[in-house]
């Protein structure tokens, strides 16, 4: 699952993703989350610590800077794409890629890596 926000971050998006991960795991799926480093909670611990999680560094930027969000979104897209390439090189096989999160720009990372799945990928 690709999401810029995930536990232990304290955002609505991270809570939704955690709920989706919980649902998928309860229905027999093996889930690997590619997410950013938490930006609103300094902890890296999650209530879903048994889930394989790859954290991508995203810079902390001043919120009054007009392109702050764009910088963070682009950093996540590049980092998530690189992380998925590394996971593929290590032999990780994905059957599905679920891209979720505001911003939907995370779909770009999924789109670029869609050839890494063994089944047809919907974005």
Rosetta constraint file for C-alpha pairs under 8 A:
AtomPair CA 1 CA 31 HARMONIC 6.95 0.50
AtomPair CA 1 CA 32 HARMONIC 6.04 0.50
AtomPair CA 1 CA 33 HARMONIC 4.67 0.50
AtomPair CA 1 CA 34 HARMONIC 6.14 0.50
AtomPair CA 1 CA 97 HARMONIC 5.85 0.50
AtomPair CA 1 CA 98 HARMONIC 4.70 0.50
AtomPair CA 1 CA 99 HARMONIC 5.87 0.50
AtomPair CA 1 CA 100 HARMONIC 7.47 0.50
AtomPair CA 2 CA 33 HARMONIC 5.99 0.50
AtomPair CA 2 CA 34 HARMONIC 5.01 0.50
AtomPair CA 2 CA 35 HARMONIC 6.18 0.50
AtomPair CA 2 CA 80 HARMONIC 7.51 0.50
AtomPair CA 2 CA 97 HARMONIC 7.31 0.50
AtomPair CA 2 CA 98 HARMONIC 6.07 0.50
AtomPair CA 2 CA 99 HARMONIC 4.61 0.50
AtomPair CA 2 CA 100 HARMONIC 6.12 0.50
AtomPair CA 2 CA 101 HARMONIC 7.89 0.50
AtomPair CA 2 CA 106 HARMONIC 6.74 0.50
AtomPair CA 2 CA 110 HARMONIC 7.40 0.50
AtomPair CA 3 CA 17 HARMONIC 7.34 0.50
AtomPair CA 3 CA 33 HARMONIC 7.38 0.50
AtomPair CA 3 CA 34 HARMONIC 6.44 0.50
AtomPair CA 3 CA 35 HARMONIC 5.16 0.50
AtomPair CA 3 CA 36 HARMONIC 7.66 0.50
AtomPair CA 3 CA 99 HARMONIC 6.21 0.50
AtomPair CA 3 CA 100 HARMONIC 5.27 0.50
AtomPair CA 3 CA 101 HARMONIC 5.16 0.50
AtomPair CA 3 CA 106 HARMONIC 6.69 0.50
AtomPair CA 4 CA 34 HARMONIC 7.76 0.50
AtomPair CA 4 CA 35 HARMONIC 4.82 0.50
AtomPair CA 4 CA 36 HARMONIC 5.17 0.50
AtomPair CA 4 CA 76 HARMONIC 6.63 0.50
AtomPair CA 4 CA 101 HARMONIC 6.27 0.50
AtomPair CA 4 CA 102 HARMONIC 7.67 0.50
AtomPair CA 4 CA 106 HARMONIC 7.15 0.50
AtomPair CA 5 CA 9 HARMONIC 6.58 0.50
AtomPair CA 5 CA 11 HARMONIC 7.44 0.50
AtomPair CA 5 CA 13 HARMONIC 6.04 0.50
AtomPair CA 5 CA 14 HARMONIC 4.78 0.50
AtomPair CA 5 CA 17 HARMONIC 7.72 0.50
AtomPair CA 5 CA 35 HARMONIC 6.14 0.50
AtomPair CA 5 CA 36 HARMONIC 6.37 0.50
AtomPair CA 5 CA 38 HARMONIC 7.31 0.50
AtomPair CA 5 CA 101 HARMONIC 6.72 0.50
AtomPair CA 6 CA 13 HARMONIC 7.13 0.50
AtomPair CA 6 CA 14 HARMONIC 3.90 0.50
AtomPair CA 6 CA 15 HARMONIC 6.95 0.50
AtomPair CA 6 CA 17 HARMONIC 6.21 0.50
AtomPair CA 6 CA 18 HARMONIC 6.59 0.50
AtomPair CA 6 CA 35 HARMONIC 6.40 0.50
AtomPair CA 6 CA 36 HARMONIC 7.62 0.50
AtomPair CA 6 CA 38 HARMONIC 7.49 0.50
AtomPair CA 7 CA 14 HARMONIC 5.45 0.50
AtomPair CA 7 CA 15 HARMONIC 6.86 0.50
AtomPair CA 7 CA 18 HARMONIC 6.61 0.50
AtomPair CA 7 CA 38 HARMONIC 7.60 0.50
AtomPair CA 7 CA 44 HARMONIC 7.92 0.50
AtomPair CA 7 CA 45 HARMONIC 7.62 0.50
AtomPair CA 7 CA 46 HARMONIC 5.33 0.50
AtomPair CA 7 CA 47 HARMONIC 7.42 0.50
AtomPair CA 7 CA 48 HARMONIC 7.90 0.50
AtomPair CA 8 CA 14 HARMONIC 7.54 0.50
AtomPair CA 8 CA 38 HARMONIC 6.69 0.50
AtomPair CA 8 CA 41 HARMONIC 6.41 0.50
AtomPair CA 8 CA 43 HARMONIC 6.60 0.50
AtomPair CA 8 CA 44 HARMONIC 6.28 0.50
AtomPair CA 8 CA 45 HARMONIC 6.12 0.50
AtomPair CA 8 CA 46 HARMONIC 5.03 0.50
AtomPair CA 8 CA 47 HARMONIC 7.62 0.50
AtomPair CA 9 CA 14 HARMONIC 6.12 0.50
AtomPair CA 9 CA 38 HARMONIC 5.08 0.50
AtomPair CA 9 CA 39 HARMONIC 6.51 0.50
AtomPair CA 9 CA 40 HARMONIC 5.52 0.50
AtomPair CA 9 CA 41 HARMONIC 5.24 0.50
AtomPair CA 10 CA 14 HARMONIC 6.72 0.50
AtomPair CA 10 CA 15 HARMONIC 7.58 0.50
AtomPair CA 10 CA 40 HARMONIC 5.94 0.50
AtomPair CA 10 CA 41 HARMONIC 6.46 0.50
AtomPair CA 11 CA 15 HARMONIC 6.45 0.50
AtomPair CA 11 CA 40 HARMONIC 7.92 0.50
AtomPair CA 12 CA 16 HARMONIC 6.25 0.50
AtomPair CA 13 CA 17 HARMONIC 6.22 0.50
AtomPair CA 13 CA 101 HARMONIC 5.99 0.50
AtomPair CA 13 CA 102 HARMONIC 7.02 0.50
AtomPair CA 14 CA 18 HARMONIC 6.12 0.50
AtomPair CA 15 CA 19 HARMONIC 6.19 0.50
AtomPair CA 16 CA 20 HARMONIC 6.23 0.50
AtomPair CA 17 CA 21 HARMONIC 6.10 0.50
AtomPair CA 17 CA 100 HARMONIC 7.54 0.50
AtomPair CA 17 CA 101 HARMONIC 7.72 0.50
AtomPair CA 18 CA 22 HARMONIC 6.09 0.50
AtomPair CA 18 CA 48 HARMONIC 7.58 0.50
AtomPair CA 19 CA 23 HARMONIC 6.16 0.50
AtomPair CA 20 CA 24 HARMONIC 6.15 0.50
AtomPair CA 21 CA 25 HARMONIC 6.10 0.50
AtomPair CA 21 CA 31 HARMONIC 6.81 0.50
AtomPair CA 22 CA 26 HARMONIC 6.07 0.50
AtomPair CA 22 CA 48 HARMONIC 7.95 0.50
AtomPair CA 23 CA 27 HARMONIC 6.32 0.50
AtomPair CA 24 CA 28 HARMONIC 6.54 0.50
AtomPair CA 24 CA 29 HARMONIC 5.33 0.50
AtomPair CA 24 CA 30 HARMONIC 7.65 0.50
AtomPair CA 24 CA 31 HARMONIC 7.30 0.50
AtomPair CA 25 CA 29 HARMONIC 4.94 0.50
AtomPair CA 25 CA 30 HARMONIC 6.17 0.50
AtomPair CA 25 CA 31 HARMONIC 6.72 0.50
AtomPair CA 31 CA 51 HARMONIC 6.45 0.50
AtomPair CA 31 CA 52 HARMONIC 6.84 0.50
AtomPair CA 32 CA 51 HARMONIC 6.36 0.50
AtomPair CA 32 CA 52 HARMONIC 4.80 0.50
AtomPair CA 32 CA 53 HARMONIC 5.68 0.50
AtomPair CA 32 CA 54 HARMONIC 7.66 0.50
AtomPair CA 33 CA 51 HARMONIC 7.40 0.50
AtomPair CA 33 CA 52 HARMONIC 6.30 0.50
AtomPair CA 33 CA 53 HARMONIC 4.68 0.50
AtomPair CA 33 CA 54 HARMONIC 6.17 0.50
AtomPair CA 34 CA 53 HARMONIC 5.90 0.50
AtomPair CA 34 CA 54 HARMONIC 4.77 0.50
AtomPair CA 34 CA 55 HARMONIC 5.98 0.50
AtomPair CA 34 CA 56 HARMONIC 7.24 0.50
AtomPair CA 34 CA 80 HARMONIC 6.36 0.50
AtomPair CA 34 CA 83 HARMONIC 7.43 0.50
AtomPair CA 34 CA 84 HARMONIC 7.84 0.50
AtomPair CA 35 CA 53 HARMONIC 7.33 0.50
AtomPair CA 35 CA 54 HARMONIC 6.27 0.50
AtomPair CA 35 CA 55 HARMONIC 5.00 0.50
AtomPair CA 35 CA 56 HARMONIC 5.90 0.50
AtomPair CA 35 CA 76 HARMONIC 7.89 0.50
AtomPair CA 35 CA 80 HARMONIC 7.22 0.50
AtomPair CA 36 CA 55 HARMONIC 4.96 0.50
AtomPair CA 36 CA 56 HARMONIC 4.44 0.50
AtomPair CA 36 CA 57 HARMONIC 5.75 0.50
AtomPair CA 36 CA 58 HARMONIC 6.13 0.50
AtomPair CA 36 CA 76 HARMONIC 6.61 0.50
AtomPair CA 37 CA 44 HARMONIC 7.55 0.50
AtomPair CA 37 CA 55 HARMONIC 5.50 0.50
AtomPair CA 37 CA 56 HARMONIC 5.90 0.50
AtomPair CA 37 CA 57 HARMONIC 5.49 0.50
AtomPair CA 37 CA 58 HARMONIC 6.49 0.50
AtomPair CA 38 CA 42 HARMONIC 6.32 0.50
AtomPair CA 38 CA 43 HARMONIC 7.26 0.50
AtomPair CA 38 CA 44 HARMONIC 6.84 0.50
AtomPair CA 39 CA 60 HARMONIC 7.55 0.50
AtomPair CA 45 CA 49 HARMONIC 6.74 0.50
AtomPair CA 54 CA 83 HARMONIC 7.33 0.50
AtomPair CA 56 CA 76 HARMONIC 6.68 0.50
AtomPair CA 56 CA 79 HARMONIC 5.57 0.50
AtomPair CA 56 CA 80 HARMONIC 6.47 0.50
AtomPair CA 56 CA 83 HARMONIC 7.43 0.50
AtomPair CA 57 CA 75 HARMONIC 7.78 0.50
AtomPair CA 57 CA 76 HARMONIC 7.43 0.50
AtomPair CA 57 CA 79 HARMONIC 7.17 0.50
AtomPair CA 58 CA 72 HARMONIC 5.85 0.50
AtomPair CA 58 CA 75 HARMONIC 5.75 0.50
AtomPair CA 58 CA 76 HARMONIC 6.07 0.50
AtomPair CA 59 CA 71 HARMONIC 7.88 0.50
AtomPair CA 59 CA 72 HARMONIC 6.32 0.50
AtomPair CA 59 CA 75 HARMONIC 7.47 0.50
AtomPair CA 60 CA 72 HARMONIC 7.73 0.50
AtomPair CA 61 CA 65 HARMONIC 7.53 0.50
AtomPair CA 61 CA 68 HARMONIC 5.76 0.50
AtomPair CA 61 CA 72 HARMONIC 7.83 0.50
AtomPair CA 62 CA 68 HARMONIC 6.52 0.50
AtomPair CA 63 CA 68 HARMONIC 5.99 0.50
AtomPair CA 63 CA 69 HARMONIC 7.81 0.50
AtomPair CA 64 CA 68 HARMONIC 7.52 0.50
AtomPair CA 67 CA 71 HARMONIC 6.22 0.50
AtomPair CA 68 CA 72 HARMONIC 6.42 0.50
AtomPair CA 69 CA 73 HARMONIC 6.01 0.50
AtomPair CA 70 CA 74 HARMONIC 6.03 0.50
AtomPair CA 71 CA 75 HARMONIC 6.06 0.50
AtomPair CA 72 CA 76 HARMONIC 6.17 0.50
AtomPair CA 73 CA 77 HARMONIC 6.19 0.50
AtomPair CA 73 CA 103 HARMONIC 7.43 0.50
AtomPair CA 73 CA 105 HARMONIC 7.03 0.50
AtomPair CA 73 CA 106 HARMONIC 7.79 0.50
AtomPair CA 74 CA 78 HARMONIC 6.17 0.50
AtomPair CA 75 CA 79 HARMONIC 5.95 0.50
AtomPair CA 76 CA 80 HARMONIC 5.73 0.50
AtomPair CA 76 CA 106 HARMONIC 7.58 0.50
AtomPair CA 77 CA 81 HARMONIC 6.10 0.50
AtomPair CA 77 CA 105 HARMONIC 7.26 0.50
AtomPair CA 77 CA 106 HARMONIC 5.89 0.50
AtomPair CA 77 CA 108 HARMONIC 6.79 0.50
AtomPair CA 77 CA 109 HARMONIC 5.35 0.50
AtomPair CA 78 CA 82 HARMONIC 6.19 0.50
AtomPair CA 78 CA 109 HARMONIC 7.19 0.50
AtomPair CA 79 CA 83 HARMONIC 6.00 0.50
AtomPair CA 80 CA 84 HARMONIC 6.10 0.50
AtomPair CA 80 CA 109 HARMONIC 6.15 0.50
AtomPair CA 81 CA 85 HARMONIC 6.29 0.50
AtomPair CA 81 CA 109 HARMONIC 5.00 0.50
AtomPair CA 81 CA 110 HARMONIC 7.43 0.50
AtomPair CA 81 CA 112 HARMONIC 7.13 0.50
AtomPair CA 81 CA 113 HARMONIC 6.75 0.50
AtomPair CA 82 CA 86 HARMONIC 6.24 0.50
AtomPair CA 83 CA 87 HARMONIC 6.15 0.50
AtomPair CA 84 CA 88 HARMONIC 6.14 0.50
AtomPair CA 84 CA 113 HARMONIC 7.08 0.50
AtomPair CA 85 CA 89 HARMONIC 6.23 0.50
AtomPair CA 85 CA 113 HARMONIC 7.49 0.50
AtomPair CA 86 CA 90 HARMONIC 6.22 0.50
AtomPair CA 87 CA 91 HARMONIC 6.49 0.50
AtomPair CA 87 CA 92 HARMONIC 5.37 0.50
AtomPair CA 88 CA 92 HARMONIC 4.98 0.50
AtomPair CA 88 CA 93 HARMONIC 6.54 0.50
AtomPair CA 88 CA 116 HARMONIC 6.93 0.50
AtomPair CA 93 CA 116 HARMONIC 7.25 0.50
AtomPair CA 93 CA 117 HARMONIC 6.52 0.50
AtomPair CA 93 CA 118 HARMONIC 7.33 0.50
AtomPair CA 94 CA 116 HARMONIC 6.75 0.50
AtomPair CA 94 CA 117 HARMONIC 4.80 0.50
AtomPair CA 94 CA 118 HARMONIC 6.61 0.50
AtomPair CA 95 CA 117 HARMONIC 5.05 0.50
AtomPair CA 95 CA 118 HARMONIC 5.32 0.50
AtomPair CA 95 CA 119 HARMONIC 5.65 0.50
AtomPair CA 96 CA 117 HARMONIC 6.28 0.50
AtomPair CA 96 CA 118 HARMONIC 7.97 0.50
AtomPair CA 96 CA 119 HARMONIC 7.02 0.50
AtomPair CA 96 CA 120 HARMONIC 7.89 0.50
AtomPair CA 96 CA 121 HARMONIC 6.20 0.50
AtomPair CA 97 CA 110 HARMONIC 6.58 0.50
AtomPair CA 97 CA 114 HARMONIC 7.44 0.50
AtomPair CA 97 CA 117 HARMONIC 7.55 0.50
AtomPair CA 97 CA 121 HARMONIC 6.73 0.50
AtomPair CA 97 CA 122 HARMONIC 7.89 0.50
AtomPair CA 98 CA 110 HARMONIC 7.76 0.50
AtomPair CA 98 CA 123 HARMONIC 7.62 0.50
AtomPair CA 99 CA 104 HARMONIC 7.80 0.50
AtomPair CA 99 CA 106 HARMONIC 6.14 0.50
AtomPair CA 99 CA 107 HARMONIC 5.44 0.50
AtomPair CA 99 CA 110 HARMONIC 6.40 0.50
AtomPair CA 99 CA 123 HARMONIC 7.29 0.50
AtomPair CA 100 CA 104 HARMONIC 6.60 0.50
AtomPair CA 100 CA 106 HARMONIC 6.87 0.50
AtomPair CA 100 CA 107 HARMONIC 7.38 0.50
AtomPair CA 101 CA 106 HARMONIC 7.11 0.50
AtomPair CA 105 CA 109 HARMONIC 7.76 0.50
AtomPair CA 106 CA 110 HARMONIC 6.82 0.50
AtomPair CA 107 CA 111 HARMONIC 5.97 0.50
AtomPair CA 107 CA 123 HARMONIC 6.80 0.50
AtomPair CA 108 CA 112 HARMONIC 6.17 0.50
AtomPair CA 109 CA 113 HARMONIC 6.34 0.50
AtomPair CA 110 CA 114 HARMONIC 5.73 0.50
AtomPair CA 110 CA 123 HARMONIC 7.50 0.50
AtomPair CA 111 CA 123 HARMONIC 7.08 0.50
AtomPair CA 113 CA 117 HARMONIC 7.96 0.50
AtomPair CA 114 CA 121 HARMONIC 6.18 0.50
AtomPair CA 117 CA 121 HARMONIC 7.12 0.50
